[in-house]
Structures are given as structure tokens and as C-alpha cells.
Amino acid sequence: MRIGLVYPDLLGTYGDRGNALVLVERCRRRGVEAEIVEVAAGEPLPDSLDVYLFGGGEDDAQVMAAAGMRASSAALDRARGGGAVVFAVCAGLQLLGTSYAAGDGDVLDGLGLVELETRAGEGRCIGEVVVEPDPSLRLRTLTGFENHGGRTRLGPGVGPLGRVTVGHGNGVPESDGATVDGVLADRLIGTYLHGPVLPRNPDLADLLLGWVLGTDALTPLGDTLVEELRAERLHEARLRGRRARRRDRRLTRG
Amino acid sequence: MSLRARVALGAGRAAGWASRVTGRGAGTQVSGRVMLAIAPDLLEQVGSGRRCAIVSATNGKTTTTRLLAEALRSAGIPVTSNHTGANMPAGLAAALGRDPEPRVAVLEVDERWVPRVVDPLAAELLVLGNLTRDQLDRFGEVRSIAVRWREVCGSHPNLAVVANASDPHVVWSVEPATDVTWVALGAPWRSDAATCPRCAALLDWSADTFACRACGFAQPDAPYRLDGEVLVTPEGRIDLDLALPGAWNRMNAALALTAAIAHFGIDAERAAAGIRDLEMVSGRFSTRRLADGRDARVLLAKNPAGWTEVLRWLAPTDTSVVLAVNAHLADGRDPSWLFDVPYELLRGKPVAASGERALDVAVRLDYGDVSHVVERDPLRAANGLPGEVVVVASYTQFTHLTRGSW
């Protein structure tokens, strides 16, 4: 199992290495050989990886990363054709789409793996997030922390990772008024959640691994500590969510 | 000084006293806020008529400020400083207001506030250390601070600058300044400096210094340079031989000494002797007595660069380690950074995950194969570990643990 950590020096601002560490450790603990393959900035993406992790980064770094990734898009297409998984967070999510706004306001091309576009929004979205994932994934509630200025709109027929119950996620209301986070496509997930997201949500980590290894390989692991952490974070986020809603109601009334 | 300024100082001192005797805090913040509310131009008034040096950085500004103040004092120059680390306008006003004598002011200033205090204080010197990721949820990304520093340097031709030549963000910030003394401190943390601050191309770090092949932006030649335990100066080599621990304090000392020697003209040996025996700065490296009579040493680590330096220092020692982490505003509310820090360096030591975010720490340690216990109270955690214990604490844990020892 080869877990690709793509341009960690450019896309690694928010503990993104943690997602790679979790995937590798959860393989090893099941007796599956796994290694982290770091792709250094400036190098082409190889087509031989099983998972491609794109993390978060600052504006200039995001533009550099996008240039390198677009130059390697044929390799990425070959890898995906062979069943490789893409998991992208924050700036990485924005790069999956057709276009995104750079720090100076210019709109630049993304990788175009899915139809979504990101523009700058007013103010940053910062805080704990709770997401109810798409039911087809059969995952439990997701917990994470977001910190981004982008607003991401999904193209017609493109589905999100889930519905946001606390926080902002993509930050653009859907036609039914719901707020959603990220994107979900064939063996591809993007999200605004860090924390990092995989340590806090082990069944999301196992979903990605299952796409590569098959679900039979995923014997249960003792995740007692993680379960305690999840309970604590979800409780805290829901308290904050309730407080924020009460504040909004007071503001609209008064 | 105007009557209004004198009233402001009196009222501020009274408020600070009230805060201290009622046990609410050190009194510095409330004191300064009261002062500025009464006299908004107080910084100008208390700063005028004295020489003023400003020290800023992501990491090391409190210690560097103290070391520079001690180096000046060793040469017989009386100094006023904000020694409690209250580094925003309220804290600066309180520190200067306490000392109306026109002594030289050596002031630690929060990175974001530097542009707003240079003019009111009529500062003559900026001492700039490093810029790395820190509390991203609160301060935004590294670039935004570099942009503000650069504006200050470009718009103040008479402002002298002593700056770290090894940090690309600092070098880019200081580029427009006309009077610069560079000191090369080395770059142990490069994760925030992958791209060129000038043109955004990839920086080449292969020669252990940075250079941009696209636009030519590169590490400047520095007349002062930290070489292990030695500060190399144009006049010769100075042994630092510090009582303060760790590589990061040698960097702080080299920066402070360069300012003392190059800007204030203090004899190098005398300045170095003046800081050598300092053992504690604002509670950093202080000790707490445990229930069983042992002393635990308390260290502050605020961000990944700081944590990494502390862990490198702890790795070869025999100590037990308590990791005490909160995630309030002043700590950074997003503890994602736990995964940017090489806690694997602690494998084999007795370790406790502690603080309000003990579970985040514990999960990080678990994935790093570092065996540990979980105990939210750091002193109880320390008491449960064998031998010598070091507590490494995030900001609000640190201020709680060291209250009263400054």
C-alpha cells in the first residue's frame, strides 16, 4: 500500500501529514504493509500510488502546487484509471475543481477532476465543524475544524461529502437551503475539515483504505482513545452550534 | 507630559493594583487598557524623549527582549522593558507608564502590532527574529504578517533593523529597509518557507541557505553568524556559554547580542557576560514543586517550530515528559498542528498526555507509537511520572502553571 503525500512542503499547513500517518498506521496494525511516499514540490506525480493526499496550504504555495499537479495530470488519470484513491483537504479540495481564486483575486485553473469552483468569500470560515456524511457511505458523523476563505460551489449533479450541521463547509447554500461540505465522486473525496480529519474520523480513514484493499481486509481496531476524543469534540461543537443559533435568532429578532 | 496623560497613568496603575489584589490577574492588561481609554495618545507621550527598540518574532521575542535589556544593563545603560510579555499597546503603555524616567525602552511587540506602534513610539530600532505558522485560526497565515512588516520597513528610512538572515519571510520583509544588520541564525524550521516570498517560485534550500533560482532572491551575506555555541562577529568569535537551555535560546541570544553590539555599540564580551548567567525569563524554564517534593521544570511551546525545538532538546535526555495542551484563543483553537510536530522523538520516555485537549494529544501519540498515560491535570500527571520531569505547555497551560513565578 503506497500512500502518496503530495507536496507536503506546499500543502501541509494544517497537520496534513497526520492523514498519511493514520492511513499507514491503520494498514500496519492489520498486517498490511504500507509506506508514505512523499512527493517533493517540483517533482512530477508518479502514477504508481494507491492513495493521493492533497492537503491545505497558503495562497502562493497553492498556486505552485497547482502548477505541478496540472503538469502531472496524465499520471494522475492513469492512477485513477487503475483504481487509485484521491483524498483532498481545504486548498487540496479547491484544486480538484475546474477553477479557484488565487490570493490576488486571479481565477486560475484547477485539476478539473470534478466539477466544482471556488471563489473568495467575505470573511474566513473558522471553527469546529460537524458533518452528516452522505448515507451511501455508511459512515458515522464527521468531526473536524475548518479555516478557509474560499466558497466552493458544486456543479450540477455533483454530490457533497455530507450535510453540515455545525459550521460552514463549502459555505454556499444549496438550492434546498442546506449547507454542505466537500465533494464525493468515484474513489474521490474532498473536504474542508482538518483536525486533521482522519485521526478524528477513523471510519472515514477505513473507507479510503477499503476502496483500495477491499472491505474484508479491514478487521476492527481498538479505537478507545479516538472514541473518547470524538465524543468530546462532537459534544463541544454541538454546544457551540446551539449557542451560535441562539445568537443568530436574537439578532434577527432584535 | 499632559495632565490627561498623568491622570491616565494614575488611573491605570490603580486598576492594575485592584486586579492584582483581587487575584484576577497580573494587572498589566487592565492597567494599560484603562490608560489608553483615558489618553489614546499615551504611547506617544510615554515613548517620547527616550530611545526605543522593538523586538518581534513568532518565537523567542520575550526571551530576546530580556536578553537585549540585560546586555544593555551590563554596559551601564538603564533600561525599561515590558518584562511580563504583555506585548500589545495596552501592555506597552503600562510598562512605559510605570517608568516615567527617559530610560532606553526595549520592548517586545506582538508581530501584528509592530506597524501600529513604530510611529507612536518613534522607534529607532527593529529587531526581527523569525516568522512561522502560529495560531492560524486567529492570526491568518505567515504571509500576511510579512506584508505588514515590509510596509513598515519601506516607509521608515531612518529605522535601523537587526534581522535574521536565515528566515526568508524576515528577509523579504526587511528588503526595503536602508539600515540593516544581518545575523544568520540558521533555519531549523523550514516548513513555512517552501516558496519564494518575492516571486512564489520554489526556494532552493540545498546549500543549507535559501536561494530562488527564478528571481535571484537569496539569503543575504551576514556579518554576524551563529556557529554552534559561538557568535561570529566582524571583530571575532564570542562564546555564548548560556545558562538558558536549548538551541533556540542560542538563536535568541545571538540576535540580542547582535543588536547590542552593532546598534548600541556595546563591547561584545561585556554584552555576552551580561546574559550568560540568566536562568529564567518570564517563567520560562521555571520549576513547580510537586506533591511528592520533586520539582518539575516548565517550558512553553506555542507552535510547531517551538515544539520541535523543545523536543529535539529533550530527546537525548533522561527526563519524563508531560505534554499539557489547551486550545483556547491564545493557544490556537485548532490543534491540527499536533501532527506537524515530531512527538516520535519521545519514544521510550515516560510520557503523559495532559491539559484540556489531552485526548487530542493522546491520539497523536498513539498514531506515533509513543506509549503514554492520559491525565488532564498536568501537575498530577507530573507527580505520576518517575525521575526528573519536564512539563511542556501550550500558552494558557503555561501561564496557569507559572503564575506567581515571574
Chai-1 contact restraints between the chains, C-beta under 6 A:
chainA,res_idxA,chainB,res_idxB,connection_type,confidence,min_distance_angstrom,max_distance_angstrom,comment,restraint_id
A,D9,B,A194,contact,1.0,0.0,6.0,A-B,restraint_1
A,L10,B,A194,contact,1.0,0.0,6.0,A-B,restraint_2
A,Y14,B,S336,contact,1.0,0.0,6.0,A-B,restraint_3
A,G15,B,S336,contact,1.0,0.0,6.0,A-B,restraint_4
A,G15,B,W337,contact,1.0,0.0,6.0,A-B,restraint_5
A,G15,B,F339,contact,1.0,0.0,6.0,A-B,restraint_6
A,G15,B,D340,contact,1.0,0.0,6.0,A-B,restraint_7
A,R17,B,F339,contact,1.0,0.0,6.0,A-B,restraint_8
A,G18,B,F339,contact,1.0,0.0,6.0,A-B,restraint_9
A,L21,B,Y367,contact,1.0,0.0,6.0,A-B,restraint_10
A,V22,B,Y367,contact,1.0,0.0,6.0,A-B,restraint_11
A,E25,B,Y367,contact,1.0,0.0,6.0,A-B,restraint_12
A,A41,B,A194,contact,1.0,0.0,6.0,A-B,restraint_13
A,A41,B,L202,contact,1.0,0.0,6.0,A-B,restraint_14
A,G42,B,L202,contact,1.0,0.0,6.0,A-B,restraint_15
A,E58,B,E141,contact,1.0,0.0,6.0,A-B,restraint_16
A,E58,B,R143,contact,1.0,0.0,6.0,A-B,restraint_17
A,D60,B,T195,contact,1.0,0.0,6.0,A-B,restraint_18
A,D60,B,A200,contact,1.0,0.0,6.0,A-B,restraint_19
A,A61,B,T195,contact,1.0,0.0,6.0,A-B,restraint_20
A,M64,B,T195,contact,1.0,0.0,6.0,A-B,restraint_21
A,I126,B,D137,contact,1.0,0.0,6.0,A-B,restraint_22
A,F145,B,D334,contact,1.0,0.0,6.0,A-B,restraint_23
A,N147,B,L136,contact,1.0,0.0,6.0,A-B,restraint_24
A,N147,B,D137,contact,1.0,0.0,6.0,A-B,restraint_25
A,H194,B,S336,contact,1.0,0.0,6.0,A-B,restraint_26
A,G195,B,S336,contact,1.0,0.0,6.0,A-B,restraint_27
A,P196,B,S336,contact,1.0,0.0,6.0,A-B,restraint_28
A,P196,B,F339,contact,1.0,0.0,6.0,A-B,restraint_29
A,P199,B,V363,contact,1.0,0.0,6.0,A-B,restraint_30
A,L225,B,A362,contact,1.0,0.0,6.0,A-B,restraint_31
A,L225,B,V363,contact,1.0,0.0,6.0,A-B,restraint_32
A,L225,B,D366,contact,1.0,0.0,6.0,A-B,restraint_33
A,V226,B,V363,contact,1.0,0.0,6.0,A-B,restraint_34
A,E228,B,L359,contact,1.0,0.0,6.0,A-B,restraint_35
A,L229,B,L359,contact,1.0,0.0,6.0,A-B,restraint_36
A,L229,B,V363,contact,1.0,0.0,6.0,A-B,restraint_37
A,E232,B,L359,contact,1.0,0.0,6.0,A-B,restraint_38
